[in-house]
C-alpha cells in the first residue's frame, strides 16, 4: 500500500527536477550572448515504480541527462562552409593590393613606359645622329626596365610577405590541435563517469570550427567518443588525445613551405596539397595567382627583349658596328622581368644605338638612314604576343584586366559564401541558440512545479504529524 514516506520521496524528486530545470534554464540565459554556446536541455524519466498487489505505484521523477540541442549534419555543413569562406577571404587583401598597384590610372606603368620608349625611337628616327635624342632613348629604355623590375619585385615582395601570414596560421593551427587533443582527453575522462561534458564539447566545437577556417579538415568521432581531425587530403592532425604539428620552412626561393611533423619526428612537405581554408587560400594566391602574374610579366619582358634585340642586331650604330643587342640577352622567360637591362653595347654609350640599315661603299654607316629605327618602331603595333594575337601593350593590359577580374570574382565569391554561412548560422541559431523568452517561460513552469512539489511535501509532513499524534 502507499506509504507517506514514499510520497515525501516523490515530492523530493519533483523538487530536484524543478531545481535542475531552473538551473539549466539559468545556465542557458547566462550564455544567451555567447556565440560558442549550445543550448542545453534536460531529459527526465520516471523513477522505477513500486510493485503492489493491484498494480504499480509511481515513485516520482529523475534526471536522465543534460544534452546539447544541435543537429550534427548542420554542424558538419558549417565546418565545411567555414573552410570555403576562409579560402576566399584570406586572398582578398592580397588581390586588393595587387589590383591597386597595377591600376594604370595611378601614374607610371609598363604600358606607358613602352609608349615613351617607342616615342623616343620615333623622335630619334627623324634625326638618327642626334646625341641628345640618343640619350633620351637610353633614358626611356632604363625607365622601362626599371618599371619591369619594380613590378616584378612588388609581386615577389607580396609573395614573401605572405610568409608572415602563413607562419601565423601555422602557429594558430598548432595551438588548436593541441587544445583539441587536450579537450578530447578531458571529455573522455568526464564522460566515462558517465556524464555529458556539454560545456567542454562547446569549447571543442569552437576550436574545430576555427581550425576549419584555417585549413580544410575532415572531422569524425570514433567509437571512444574522441573527435579526430584530418586535413581534407587525409593528413592526420588530431587522433584521440594525440596531435601532430605543422612547421613553416623557408625554401631556397625565399617562400615558406608547410611541413607536417609526426610524433616520431617524420617530416613531410604538404604545401602543395593544402587546398582550402585560410592557409590554403594564402598558398593558392601566392603560388598560383601571383606566380601567374609574375609568369605573364616575365613572358612580356622576354618577348620584348628578344624582338627588340632581333631588329637591333640587323642595324648599324654610329661606329658602323652591327650584330649588337640593345638589351642584355635573356636565355629564358624565367626571371626575365627581374633581369631585363640594357646591353653593354649601349649602356652609357648612345653611339652604340643601331638606327641605320646600310653602310656606304667605304664601310661606314650611312648617316641619316633610319630604317632600323623604323623597323623597331613598327614593333609597337605588331602582333608579337600570345600566339601573335596581341601587341605588347595589349598583352600587358590583358594582365591588368585579369588582375582586376580576379579581384572582382573573389569579392563575388566572398559575398556568395558569406550569405551561405549566414544562412547556416541562422539555421543553427534556430536549433541551438538560446531564446530568453522561451527560457523564462521554462523558469516560470519549473517555479510553479517547485511550488507544487513543496506543497506535496508540506501536506505529507502534516499527515505524518497526524499519524504520529495518533500513537501518543
VOPAGU-2260 file (C-alpha; in pm, 1 decimal, decimal comma):
REM VOPAGU-2260
SITE   aa  ch    i         X         Y         Z
SITE  UNK   A    0       0,0       0,0       0,0
SITE  UNK   A    1     114,2     359,0     -48,1
SITE  UNK   A    2     329,6     495,8     228,5
SITE  UNK   A    3     353,5     857,2     334,1
SITE  UNK   A    4     730,2     831,7     333,4
SITE  UNK   A    5     716,6     735,4     -35,8
SITE  UNK   A    6     509,2    1044,9    -108,2
SITE  UNK   A    7     780,9    1254,1      55,2
SITE  UNK   A    8    1030,6    1090,7    -183,5
SITE  UNK   A    9     810,6    1175,2    -478,4
SITE  UNK   A   10     788,1    1536,7    -365,8
SITE  UNK   A   11    1163,3    1548,0    -312,8
SITE  UNK   A   12    1229,1    1412,0    -663,5
SITE  UNK   A   13     992,8    1673,1    -803,8
SITE  UNK   A   14    1178,6    1948,3    -616,3
SITE  UNK   A   15    1511,5    1822,9    -753,0
SITE  UNK   A   16    1372,8    1804,0   -1109,4
SITE  UNK   A   17    1230,4    2156,0   -1085,3
SITE  UNK   A   18    1553,1    2286,5    -936,1
SITE  UNK   A   19    1753,2    2120,0   -1213,3
SITE  UNK   A   20    1521,3    2267,8   -1476,6
SITE  UNK   A   21    1563,9    2618,9   -1333,7
SITE  UNK   A   22    1940,0    2565,1   -1312,8
SITE  UNK   A   23    1967,0    2461,6   -1678,8
SITE  UNK   A   24    1741,1    2746,7   -1792,6
SITE  UNK   A   25    1952,7    2989,5   -1592,7
SITE  UNK   A   26    2270,0    2848,3   -1748,3
SITE  UNK   A   27    2117,0    2894,3   -2093,9
SITE  UNK   A   28    2010,1    3251,6   -2018,5
SITE  UNK   A   29    2352,9    3345,1   -1884,7
SITE  UNK   A   30    2509,3    3225,3   -2212,3
SITE  UNK   A   31    2248,2    3379,2   -2442,5
SITE  UNK   A   32    2509,8    3612,1   -2596,8
SITE  UNK   A   33    2784,0    3350,7   -2615,7
SITE  UNK   A   34    2812,6    3258,0   -2983,8
SITE  UNK   A   35    3017,0    2947,6   -2894,2
SITE  UNK   A   36    2744,6    2811,8   -2666,4
SITE  UNK   A   37    2494,3    2539,2   -2750,0
SITE  UNK   A   38    2161,0    2549,4   -2572,3
SITE  UNK   A   39    2126,5    2270,2   -2317,6
SITE  UNK   A   40    1812,7    2076,6   -2240,1
SITE  UNK   A   41    1709,5    1833,9   -1967,2
SITE  UNK   A   42    1574,2    1488,9   -2027,4
SITE  UNK   A   43    1374,3    1339,7   -1738,5
SITE  UNK   A   44    1236,7     994,1   -1682,0
SITE  UNK   A   45    1008,1     838,8   -1421,2
SITE  UNK   A   46    1161,5     652,5   -1129,9
SITE  UNK   A   47    1118,0     277,2   -1114,1
SITE  UNK   A   48     769,4     215,6    -977,2
SITE  UNK   A   49     681,9      14,3    -668,3
SITE  UNK   A   50     501,9    -310,5    -742,1
SITE  UNK   A   51     191,0    -362,2    -528,1
SITE  UNK   A   52     -82,0    -622,5    -528,3
SITE  UNK   A   53    -319,1    -430,8    -751,4
SITE  UNK   A   54     -60,5    -271,8    -984,9
SITE  UNK   A   55     227,8     -28,8    -973,3
SITE  UNK   A   56     276,7     295,5    -782,8
SITE  UNK   A   57     489,0     566,5    -939,9
SITE  UNK   A   58     790,8     690,0    -744,1
SITE  UNK   A   59     838,6    1033,6    -895,3
SITE  UNK   A   60    1095,4    1162,8   -1145,8
SITE  UNK   A   61    1466,7    1161,9   -1200,2
SITE  UNK   A   62    1709,1    1338,2   -1434,2
SITE  UNK   A   63    1814,9    1116,5   -1721,7
SITE  UNK   A   64    2062,3    1351,7   -1894,2
SITE  UNK   A   65    2151,7    1709,9   -1983,5
SITE  UNK   A   66    2227,6    1727,6   -2354,1
SITE  UNK   A   67    2309,7    1988,0   -2615,6
SITE  UNK   A   68    2045,1    2088,1   -2869,4
SITE  UNK   A   69    2221,5    2050,6   -3201,9
SITE  UNK   A   70    2197,8    1897,2   -3547,8
SITE  UNK   A   71    2518,3    1700,6   -3625,9
SITE  UNK   A   72    2464,3    1724,2   -4002,8
SITE  UNK   A   73    2422,5    2101,8   -3981,6
SITE  UNK   A   74    2737,2    2128,3   -3769,5
SITE  UNK   A   75    2934,6    1942,4   -4038,0
SITE  UNK   A   76    2796,1    2174,8   -4305,6
SITE  UNK   A   77    2907,4    2478,1   -4105,4
SITE  UNK   A   78    3256,8    2333,8   -4063,9
SITE  UNK   A   79    3280,2    2274,7   -4439,9
SITE  UNK   A   80    3144,9    2620,2   -4522,8
SITE  UNK   A   81    3396,8    2790,2   -4296,1
SITE  UNK   A   82    3680,1    2627,6   -4493,1
SITE  UNK   A   83    3539,4    2756,0   -4822,3
SITE  UNK   A   84    3483,4    3109,8   -4697,0
SITE  UNK   A   85    3822,0    3115,4   -4522,9
SITE  UNK   A   86    3996,6    3032,5   -4850,3
SITE  UNK   A   87    3844,0    3322,7   -5041,6
SITE  UNK   A   88    3862,3    3570,9   -4753,3
SITE  UNK   A   89    4235,2    3519,3   -4699,8
SITE  UNK   A   90    4303,9    3609,2   -5064,7
SITE  UNK   A   91    4104,6    3932,1   -5057,1
SITE  UNK   A   92    4363,8    4174,4   -4917,9
SITE  UNK   A   93    4637,8    4041,0   -5148,0
SITE  UNK   A   94    4422,0    4079,2   -5457,2
SITE  UNK   A   95    4314,6    4425,8   -5345,8
SITE  UNK   A   96    4678,7    4528,8   -5306,3
SITE  UNK   A   97    4788,2    4396,5   -5644,6
SITE  UNK   A   98    4485,6    4549,5   -5816,0
SITE  UNK   A   99    4557,9    4892,8   -5670,5
SITE  UNK   A  100    4924,5    4865,1   -5764,2
SITE  UNK   A  101    4859,9    4775,4   -6128,3
SITE  UNK   A  102    4579,5    5027,7   -6174,1
SITE  UNK   A  103    4703,2    5219,3   -6477,5
SITE  UNK   A  104    4534,8    5534,3   -6353,1
SITE  UNK   A  105    4786,2    5552,6   -6068,7
SITE  UNK   A  106    5067,9    5702,7   -6279,7
SITE  UNK   A  107    5353,0    5514,5   -6443,6
SITE  UNK   A  108    5309,2    5164,3   -6578,7
SITE  UNK   A  109    5488,6    4931,1   -6814,6
SITE  UNK   A  110    5234,0    5017,7   -7081,3
SITE  UNK   A  111    5301,4    5390,4   -7052,7
SITE  UNK   A  112    5675,4    5334,1   -7029,2
SITE  UNK   A  113    5661,5    5131,3   -7350,3
SITE  UNK   A  114    5479,8    5413,8   -7521,9
SITE  UNK   A  115    5755,2    5653,0   -7410,0
SITE  UNK   A  116    6018,4    5404,9   -7526,4
SITE  UNK   A  117    5875,3    5381,1   -7877,7
SITE  UNK   A  118    5811,3    5756,0   -7892,4
SITE  UNK   A  119    6177,9    5820,9   -7811,4
SITE  UNK   A  120    6274,9    5594,7   -8103,6
SITE  UNK   A  121    6026,8    5779,5   -8322,0
SITE  UNK   A  122    6194,9    6110,4   -8238,4
SITE  UNK   A  123    6537,7    5958,1   -8299,2
SITE  UNK   A  124    6429,8    5827,9   -8640,7
SITE  UNK   A  125    6381,7    6189,3   -8751,4
SITE  UNK   A  126    6745,4    6270,3   -8669,0
SITE  UNK   A  127    6940,8    5945,9   -8613,9
SITE  UNK   A  128    7274,1    6113,1   -8540,1
SITE  UNK   A  129    7148,1    6346,9   -8269,0
SITE  UNK   A  130    7324,9    6263,8   -7941,3
SITE  UNK   A  131    7056,5    6425,0   -7727,3
SITE  UNK   A  132    6786,2    6211,3   -7886,9
SITE  UNK   A  133    7004,3    5902,6   -7843,9
SITE  UNK   A  134    7046,1    5982,4   -7475,5
SITE  UNK   A  135    6669,1    6016,4   -7449,4
SITE  UNK   A  136    6624,6    5666,3   -7597,7
SITE  UNK   A  137    6861,0    5527,6   -7332,4
SITE  UNK   A  138    6681,3    5719,0   -7059,0
SITE  UNK   A  139    6337,9    5593,3   -7166,5
SITE  UNK   A  140    6477,8    5240,7   -7201,2
SITE  UNK   A  141    6616,1    5249,0   -6848,1
SITE  UNK   A  142    6281,2    5379,6   -6721,9
SITE  UNK   A  143    6110,9    5084,7   -6890,2
SITE  UNK   A  144    6348,7    4825,9   -6743,3
SITE  UNK   A  145    6304,0    4992,1   -6403,9
SITE  UNK   A  146    5925,2    4950,3   -6434,5
SITE  UNK   A  147    5970,3    4582,5   -6514,1
SITE  UNK   A  148    6196,3    4543,2   -6209,5
SITE  UNK   A  149    5955,5    4736,6   -5989,8
SITE  UNK   A  150    5650,4    4534,4   -6093,9
SITE  UNK   A  151    5836,2    4204,1   -6059,2
SITE  UNK   A  152    5971,1    4297,6   -5717,7
SITE  UNK   A  153    5630,1    4413,7   -5597,4
SITE  UNK   A  154    5476,8    4076,6   -5683,5
SITE  UNK   A  155    5767,3    3886,9   -5528,9
SITE  UNK   A  156    5759,5    4104,0   -5216,5
SITE  UNK   A  157    5389,8    4024,3   -5182,0
SITE  UNK   A  158    5472,6    3654,6   -5209,8
SITE  UNK   A  159    5745,4    3679,4   -4947,0
SITE  UNK   A  160    5528,2    3899,2   -4727,1
SITE  UNK   A  161    5276,3    3616,8   -4706,6
SITE  UNK   A  162    5538,8    3415,1   -4515,6
SITE  UNK   A  163    5441,7    3608,7   -4203,5
SITE  UNK   A  164    5070,4    3541,0   -4254,6
SITE  UNK   A  165    5132,6    3174,2   -4331,5
SITE  UNK   A  166    5352,7    3135,3   -4023,5
SITE  UNK   A  167    5078,9    3293,1   -3811,8
SITE  UNK   A  168    4819,4    3048,9   -3947,4
SITE  UNK   A  169    5052,5    2752,7   -3885,2
SITE  UNK   A  170    5113,1    2860,7   -3525,8
SITE  UNK   A  171    4740,2    2900,8   -3464,0
SITE  UNK   A  172    4665,3    2559,2   -3615,4
SITE  UNK   A  173    4922,7    2402,5   -3382,5
SITE  UNK   A  174    4763,4    2571,6   -3081,4
SITE  UNK   A  175    4420,4    2448,1   -3186,6
SITE  UNK   A  176    4528,8    2088,3   -3249,5
SITE  UNK   A  177    4691,6    2075,7   -2905,8
SITE  UNK   A  178    4379,8    2226,7   -2749,2
SITE  UNK   A  179    4150,6    1977,4   -2925,3
SITE  UNK   A  180    4367,9    1684,9   -2815,8
SITE  UNK   A  181    4364,6    1813,2   -2455,5
SITE  UNK   A  182    3987,0    1858,0   -2460,8
SITE  UNK   A  183    3948,4    1509,0   -2607,8
SITE  UNK   A  184    4130,9    1367,1   -2308,4
SITE  UNK   A  185    3929,4    1571,1   -2057,2
SITE  UNK   A  186    3596,8    1491,2   -2222,9
SITE  UNK   A  187    3676,5    1121,2   -2240,4
SITE  UNK   A  188    3758,1    1120,0   -1870,6
SITE  UNK   A  189    3448,2    1318,9   -1777,3
SITE  UNK   A  190    3200,6    1123,5   -1989,4
SITE  UNK   A  191    3328,4     788,1   -1865,2
SITE  UNK   A  192    3165,1     865,3   -1525,4
SITE  UNK   A  193    2910,8     879,7   -1710,8
SITE  UNK   A  194    2801,1    1236,5   -1776,7
SITE  UNK   A  195    2780,8    1472,2   -2072,1
SITE  UNK   A  196    3066,7    1724,0   -2084,7
SITE  UNK   A  197    2849,6    1978,7   -2263,9
SITE  UNK   A  198    3049,6    2294,1   -2196,2
SITE  UNK   A  199    3380,5    2128,2   -2285,4
SITE  UNK   A  200    3224,8    1996,7   -2606,6
SITE  UNK   A  201    3121,2    2353,1   -2689,8
SITE  UNK   A  202    3484,6    2455,7   -2643,7
SITE  UNK   A  203    3595,0    2167,6   -2864,6
SITE  UNK   A  204    3341,6    2255,7   -3135,2
SITE  UNK   A  205    3460,0    2617,2   -3133,5
SITE  UNK   A  206    3819,0    2500,0   -3184,5
SITE  UNK   A  207    3710,4    2265,6   -3464,8
SITE  UNK   A  208    3523,6    2545,9   -3641,6
SITE  UNK   A  209    3820,8    2779,3   -3613,1
SITE  UNK   A  210    4066,9    2518,7   -3741,6
SITE  UNK   A  211    3831,2    2452,7   -4033,1
SITE  UNK   A  212    3855,2    2821,3   -4121,7
SITE  UNK   A  213    4233,2    2793,9   -4122,4
SITE  UNK   A  214    4275,6    2466,9   -4311,2
SITE  UNK   A  215    4023,7    2235,9   -4476,8
SITE  UNK   A  216    3953,5    1943,7   -4244,9
SITE  UNK   A  217    3759,3    1620,8   -4219,2
SITE  UNK   A  218    3614,7    1565,8   -3872,2
SITE  UNK   A  219    3484,4    1238,1   -3732,0
SITE  UNK   A  220    3410,0    1092,6   -3390,1
SITE  UNK   A  221    3546,1     745,6   -3318,9
SITE  UNK   A  222    3388,2     470,2   -3110,0
SITE  UNK   A  223    3550,4     605,4   -2793,7
SITE  UNK   A  224    3397,8     949,3   -2842,0
SITE  UNK   A  225    3721,4    1118,2   -2947,5
SITE  UNK   A  226    3697,1    1393,2   -3209,9
SITE  UNK   A  227    3960,3    1321,9   -3474,8
SITE  UNK   A  228    4082,7    1580,5   -3724,8
SITE  UNK   A  229    4233,2    1515,0   -4068,7
SITE  UNK   A  230    4317,4    1765,2   -4339,0
SITE  UNK   A  231    4088,7    1748,0   -4641,2
SITE  UNK   A  232    4360,3    1533,3   -4804,1
SITE  UNK   A  233    4372,7    1285,8   -4515,4
SITE  UNK   A  234    4679,2    1412,3   -4328,0
SITE  UNK   A  235    4622,3    1344,6   -3953,1
SITE  UNK   A  236    4621,6    1646,1   -3721,8
SITE  UNK   A  237    4445,3    1510,8   -3411,8
SITE  UNK   A  238    4398,8    1144,9   -3323,3
SITE  UNK   A  239    4232,3    1098,4   -2986,2
SITE  UNK   A  240    4448,4    1271,3   -2725,9
SITE  UNK   A  241    4749,8    1287,8   -2961,4
SITE  UNK   A  242    4822,4    1565,8   -3208,7
SITE  UNK   A  243    5063,4    1631,3   -3493,7
SITE  UNK   A  244    5220,6    1968,5   -3564,1
SITE  UNK   A  245    5285,8    2177,5   -3872,9
SITE  UNK   A  246    5606,2    2371,3   -3930,3
SITE  UNK   A  247    5686,0    2662,9   -4157,4
SITE  UNK   A  248    6009,3    2611,3   -4350,9
SITE  UNK   A  249    6169,8    2878,3   -4571,7
SITE  UNK   A  250    6271,9    2717,1   -4901,5
SITE  UNK   A  251    6558,6    2820,4   -5128,0
SITE  UNK   A  252    6329,1    3054,8   -5323,6
SITE  UNK   A  253    6253,4    3253,1   -5007,8
SITE  UNK   A  254    5895,0    3129,9   -4976,8
SITE  UNK   A  255    5758,2    2932,8   -4683,6
SITE  UNK   A  256    5674,1    2565,9   -4718,7
SITE  UNK   A  257    5443,4    2378,4   -4480,3
SITE  UNK   A  258    5583,8    2061,2   -4327,7
SITE  UNK   A  259    5381,8    1801,5   -4135,9
SITE  UNK   A  260    5559,3    1661,5   -3829,8
SITE  UNK   A  261    5454,3    1324,1   -3688,5
SITE  UNK   A  262    5518,4    1229,1   -3323,5
SITE  UNK   A  263    5814,5    1014,2   -3437,8
SITE  UNK   A  264    5973,7    1321,2   -3596,9
SITE  UNK   A  265    5896,0    1223,3   -3956,9
SITE  UNK   A  266    5868,9    1541,6   -4163,6
SITE  UNK   A  267    5673,6    1574,3   -4489,7
SITE  UNK   A  268    5625,9    1875,2   -4718,4
SITE  UNK   A  269    5249,3    1912,9   -4763,0
SITE  UNK   A  270    5245,0    2263,7   -4913,4
SITE  UNK   A  271    5105,0    2155,8   -5247,4
SITE  UNK   A  272    4816,5    1953,9   -5101,1
SITE  UNK   A  273    4676,7    2223,1   -4871,8
SITE  UNK   A  274    4390,7    2343,3   -5087,2
SITE  UNK   A  275    4130,1    2509,2   -4863,7
SITE  UNK   A  276    4083,9    2726,0   -4558,7
SITE  UNK   A  277    4273,2    3048,9   -4495,7
SITE  UNK   A  278    4607,1    2870,7   -4521,0
SITE  UNK   A  279    4508,4    2706,6   -4848,6
SITE  UNK   A  280    4389,3    3043,3   -4979,5
SITE  UNK   A  281    4719,5    3212,2   -4894,5
SITE  UNK   A  282    4919,5    2934,4   -5059,1
SITE  UNK   A  283    4699,5    2944,6   -5369,1
SITE  UNK   A  284    4716,6    3320,9   -5412,5
SITE  UNK   A  285    5093,7    3309,5   -5357,4
SITE  UNK   A  286    5187,6    3005,7   -5568,6
SITE  UNK   A  287    4920,2    3017,4   -5837,7
SITE  UNK   A  288    4765,9    3364,2   -5869,2
SITE  UNK   A  289    5067,7    3586,5   -5800,6
SITE  UNK   A  290    5302,6    3339,0   -5965,5
SITE  UNK   A  291    5079,2    3350,3   -6272,5
SITE  UNK   A  292    5102,2    3729,6   -6284,6
SITE  UNK   A  293    5478,6    3705,7   -6248,8
SITE  UNK   A  294    5495,7    3447,3   -6528,1
SITE  UNK   A  295    5299,3    3675,5   -6762,2
SITE  UNK   A  296    5523,4    3968,7   -6672,8
SITE  UNK   A  297    5835,2    3757,9   -6736,9
SITE  UNK   A  298    5695,9    3643,4   -7070,9
SITE  UNK   A  299    5633,2    4003,1   -7175,0
SITE  UNK   A  300    5985,9    4110,4   -7076,0
SITE  UNK   A  301    6137,1    3808,9   -7253,9
SITE  UNK   A  302    5948,5    3857,3   -7580,8
SITE  UNK   A  303    6001,1    4232,9   -7577,5
SITE  UNK   A  304    6374,0    4187,5   -7522,8
SITE  UNK   A  305    6407,9    3926,9   -7798,5
SITE  UNK   A  306    6202,8    4122,1   -8053,8
SITE  UNK   A  307    6393,7    4445,8   -7994,2
SITE  UNK   A  308    6729,9    4265,2   -7999,7
SITE  UNK   A  309    6644,6    4077,3   -8319,6
SITE  UNK   A  310    6584,8    4404,4   -8504,8
SITE  UNK   A  311    6869,6    4592,5   -8335,8
SITE  UNK   A  312    7118,7    4321,4   -8435,4
SITE  UNK   A  313    7042,6    4389,5   -8803,0
SITE  UNK   A  314    7128,5    4758,4   -8779,7
SITE  UNK   A  315    7446,0    4964,7   -8762,3
SITE  UNK   A  316    7543,6    5207,3   -8489,1
SITE  UNK   A  317    7740,5    5531,1   -8535,1
SITE  UNK   A  318    8064,2    5328,5   -8519,1
SITE  UNK   A  319    7942,9    5117,4   -8814,2
SITE  UNK   A  320    7916,9    4815,2   -8586,2
SITE  UNK   A  321    7638,3    4562,5   -8631,3
SITE  UNK   A  322    7508,2    4249,7   -8455,0
SITE  UNK   A  323    7484,1    4404,6   -8110,6
SITE  UNK   A  324    7190,7    4356,4   -7874,5
SITE  UNK   A  325    7006,1    4655,5   -7738,3
SITE  UNK   A  326    6906,2    4468,1   -7423,0
SITE  UNK   A  327    7114,7    4213,7   -7236,2
SITE  UNK   A  328    7047,0    3858,9   -7357,3
SITE  UNK   A  329    6780,7    3662,5   -7169,8
SITE  UNK   A  330    6811,5    3286,4   -7210,1
SITE  UNK   A  331    6459,6    3203,9   -7087,2
SITE  UNK   A  332    6141,1    3376,3   -6964,5
SITE  UNK   A  333    6221,7    3278,6   -6604,6
SITE  UNK   A  334    6311,1    3594,7   -6408,7
SITE  UNK   A  335    6308,0    3798,4   -6730,9
SITE  UNK   A  336    6121,5    4091,9   -6573,3
SITE  UNK   A  337    6373,2    4090,2   -6288,4
SITE  UNK   A  338    6680,7    4066,5   -6514,3
SITE  UNK   A  339    6590,0    4283,5   -6814,8
SITE  UNK   A  340    6857,2    4550,2   -6864,0
SITE  UNK   A  341    7046,8    4739,6   -7132,1
SITE  UNK   A  342    7329,1    4557,7   -7303,8
SITE  UNK   A  343    7691,2    4653,4   -7251,8
SITE  UNK   A  344    7697,1    4771,1   -7615,1
SITE  UNK   A  345    7458,9    5061,0   -7547,7
SITE  UNK   A  346    7481,0    5114,3   -7171,6
SITE  UNK   A  347    7618,9    5466,3   -7124,6
SITE  UNK   A  348    7705,7    5458,6   -7493,6
SITE  UNK   A  349    7448,2    5643,1   -7706,2
SITE  UNK   A  350    7664,7    5592,6   -8018,7
SITE  UNK   A  351    7606,4    5218,3   -7977,6
SITE  UNK   A  352    7237,6    5250,4   -8070,0
SITE  UNK   A  353    7181,8    5099,8   -8414,2
SITE  UNK   A  354    6943,8    5306,7   -8628,8
SITE  UNK   A  355    7078,2    5255,6   -8981,3
SITE  UNK   A  356    7043,8    4952,3   -9204,9
SITE  UNK   A  357    7318,1    5046,0   -9453,3
SITE  UNK   A  358    7689,4    5111,1   -9490,1
SITE  UNK   A  359    7837,2    5325,9   -9764,9
SITE  UNK   A  360    8092,2    5197,9  -10013,6
SITE  UNK   A  361    8367,2    5275,1   -9766,0
SITE  UNK   A  362    8209,9    5058,3   -9498,0
SITE  UNK   A  363    8085,0    5348,2   -9291,6
SITE  UNK   A  364    7731,9    5382,8   -9159,6
SITE  UNK   A  365    7505,8    5585,2   -9385,8
SITE  UNK   A  366    7428,6    5898,6   -9190,5
SITE  UNK   A  367    7058,9    5978,4   -9185,3
SITE  UNK   A  368    6945,8    5625,9   -9262,8
SITE  UNK   A  369    6673,5    5530,7   -9017,0
SITE  UNK   A  370    6537,1    5200,6   -9148,0
SITE  UNK   A  371    6641,0    5000,0   -8842,1
SITE  UNK   A  372    6481,7    5259,5   -8614,3
SITE  UNK   A  373    6162,6    5248,0   -8820,2
SITE  UNK   A  374    6155,6    4868,3   -8808,3
SITE  UNK   A  375    6190,5    4882,7   -8433,9
SITE  UNK   A  376    5913,9    5144,9   -8406,2
SITE  UNK   A  377    5684,8    4912,1   -8601,0
SITE  UNK   A  378    5713,5    4663,8   -8315,1
SITE  UNK   A  379    5481,9    4883,7   -8112,3
SITE  UNK   A  380    5178,5    4776,4   -8312,1
SITE  UNK   A  381    5297,5    4434,5   -8423,0
SITE  UNK   A  382    5116,4    4119,7   -8307,1
SITE  UNK   A  383    5403,9    3958,2   -8124,3
SITE  UNK   A  384    5243,2    3820,2   -7805,9
SITE  UNK   A  385    5008,7    3537,3   -7711,3
SITE  UNK   A  386    5042,8    3338,6   -8029,6
SITE  UNK   A  387    5087,9    3650,4   -8245,1
SITE  UNK   A  388    4744,1    3777,5   -8147,3
SITE  UNK   A  389    4834,8    4077,5   -7930,3
SITE  UNK   A  390    5070,8    4372,1   -7921,1
SITE  UNK   A  391    5297,4    4426,7   -7621,3
SITE  UNK   A  392    5060,9    4683,0   -7472,1
SITE  UNK   A  393    4754,8    4470,0   -7535,6
SITE  UNK   A  394    4922,3    4180,1   -7359,3
SITE  UNK   A  395    5010,9    4394,6   -7058,1
SITE  UNK   A  396    4664,3    4545,4   -7040,7
SITE  UNK   A  397    4526,2    4193,5   -7057,1
SITE  UNK   A  398    4732,0    4116,6   -6746,4
SITE  UNK   A  399    4594,8    4425,7   -6574,2
SITE  UNK   A  400    4241,6    4323,3   -6672,6
SITE  UNK   A  401    4300,0    3970,7   -6538,0
SITE  UNK   A  402    4415,3    4112,7   -6206,2
SITE  UNK   A  403    4105,2    4330,1   -6178,6
SITE  UNK   A  404    3879,9    4042,8   -6282,4
SITE  UNK   A  405    4037,3    3809,9   -6024,0
SITE  UNK   A  406    3967,5    4065,9   -5752,7
SITE  UNK   A  407    3609,4    4109,4   -5873,7
SITE  UNK   A  408    3548,9    3733,2   -5878,7
SITE  UNK   A  409    3699,3    3697,7   -5532,8
SITE  UNK   A  410    3466,7    3965,9   -5395,8
SITE  UNK   A  411    3171,6    3792,9   -5560,5
SITE  UNK   A  412    3269,2    3455,5   -5413,0
SITE  UNK   A  413    3306,0    3607,8   -5067,4
SITE  UNK   A  414    2962,0    3765,9   -5093,5
SITE  UNK   A  415    2800,1    3437,4   -5200,2
SITE  UNK   A  416    2981,6    3220,9   -4945,4
SITE  UNK   A  417    2920,4    3470,8   -4664,6
SITE  UNK   A  418    2549,8    3456,6   -4743,0
SITE  UNK   A  419    2560,3    3075,5   -4728,7
SITE  UNK   A  420    2737,5    3081,4   -4393,8
SITE  UNK   A  421    2487,3    3330,9   -4254,0
SITE  UNK   A  422    2200,7    3103,1   -4360,0
SITE  UNK   A  423    2363,9    2803,4   -4193,8
SITE  UNK   A  424    2428,2    3005,4   -3878,1
SITE  UNK   A  425    2065,0    3118,8   -3875,4
SITE  UNK   A  426    1952,1    2756,3   -3903,7
SITE  UNK   A  427    2184,0    2665,7   -3621,2
SITE  UNK   A  428    2055,8    2952,8   -3408,6
SITE  UNK   A  429    1700,9    2828,5   -3453,3
SITE  UNK   A  430    1807,0    2486,6   -3322,2
SITE  UNK   A  431    2093,5    2552,6   -3084,1
SITE  UNK   A  432    2057,2    2918,1   -2993,3
SITE  UNK   A  433    1908,9    3049,4   -2669,5
SITE  UNK   A  434    1575,2    3231,9   -2670,0
SITE  UNK   A  435    1549,7    3428,2   -2346,2
SITE  UNK   A  436    1170,0    3442,1   -2377,8
SITE  UNK   A  437    1146,2    3062,0   -2409,2
SITE  UNK   A  438    1385,7    3006,7   -2121,1
SITE  UNK   A  439    1189,9    3246,8   -1899,1
SITE  UNK   A  440     873,3    3050,6   -1972,2
SITE  UNK   A  441    1055,6    2736,3   -1861,1
SITE  UNK   A  442    1171,3    2912,5   -1543,2
SITE  UNK   A  443     811,7    3003,7   -1459,8
SITE  UNK   A  444     694,0    2648,6   -1535,4
SITE  UNK   A  445     963,1    2493,3   -1315,7
SITE  UNK   A  446     894,4    2752,6   -1045,6
SITE  UNK   A  447     530,3    2650,4   -1035,3
SITE  UNK   A  448     634,6    2285,0   -1034,3
SITE  UNK   A  449     870,2    2354,2    -744,8
SITE  UNK   A  450     593,8    2526,9    -550,9
SITE  UNK   A  451     352,6    2238,1    -619,7
SITE  UNK   A  452     605,4    1977,1    -505,9
SITE  UNK   A  453     676,6    2185,6    -197,3
SITE  UNK   A  454     303,4    2177,2    -125,9
SITE  UNK   A  455     306,6    1796,8    -159,7
SITE  UNK   A  456     591,7    1770,3      89,3
SITE  UNK   A  457     425,6    2012,1     329,6
SITE  UNK   A  458      94,0    1828,9     310,1
SITE  UNK   A  459     263,4    1491,3     355,6
SITE  UNK   A  460     452,4    1625,5     654,1
SITE  UNK   A  461     125,5    1741,1     810,0
SITE  UNK   A  462     -22,6    1395,4     754,8
SITE  UNK   A  463     279,4    1236,1     918,5
SITE  UNK   A  464     237,0    1461,7    1216,7
SITE  UNK   A  465    -124,6    1347,0    1247,4
SITE  UNK   A  466     -17,1     983,5    1229,6
SITE  UNK   A  467     246,9    1037,9    1493,2
SITE  UNK   A  468      -1,8    1211,6    1718,6
SITE  UNK   A  469    -232,9     907,5    1700,0
SITE  UNK   A  470      36,9     694,3    1860,7
SITE  UNK   A  471      68,3     920,9    2162,0
